[in-house]
Amino acid sequence: MKNVLEVFTLGTFRLKWGEKSISCDINRAKRVWYLLAYILYHHKRPVPQSELIDLLWNDEKDRANPQSSLKTALYRARGFLEMLSPELSKGLIVYGSNGYSVSDEFAVVVDTDLFEEYAQSGKLSEA
């Protein structure tokens, strides 16, 4: 059985891989954490490059080279993933013709997906 990347978005953004865990508290690079959180939150679909640029650089009047800025942010995000596992760093986020996505080689569980699933099944009332 492969490890599962657990993504916690409710409260402090945090990632857990096996026994290792990192959170956005380790570094103040908010844009990099937002990028990582957004791609992982949308792990069921590819996220177009233009969507990420609009999301992360929409307030900047001077977007001289947003593609380069995005690549730099992804490089830094992979550095955060390296703290959890070299295999996550190298293979979790992939780029295809439709944009950036989470590789099918990894199992990802996002707390908001679980919350919605529990709410729909009525499990919250049992807690």
HELIX and SHEET records of a PDB file:
HELIX    1   1 CYS A   24  ILE A   26  5                                   3    
HELIX    2   2 LYS A   30  TYR A   41  1                                  12    
HELIX    3   3 GLN A   49  TRP A   57  1                                   9    
HELIX    4   4 PRO A   66  GLU A   82  1                                  17    
HELIX    5   5 PRO A   86  GLY A   91  1                                   6    
HELIX    6   6 ASP A  111  SER A  121  1                                  11    
HELIX    7   7 LYS A  123  GLU A  126  5                                   4    
SHEET    1   A 4 LYS A  20  SER A  23  0                                        
SHEET    2   A 4 ARG A  14  TRP A  17 -1                                        
SHEET    3   A 4 VAL A   4  PHE A   8 -1                                        
SHEET    4   A 4 ALA A 107  VAL A 110  1                                        
SHEET    1   B 2 ILE A  93  GLY A  96  0                                        
SHEET    2   B 2 GLY A  99  VAL A 102 -1                                        
END                                                                             
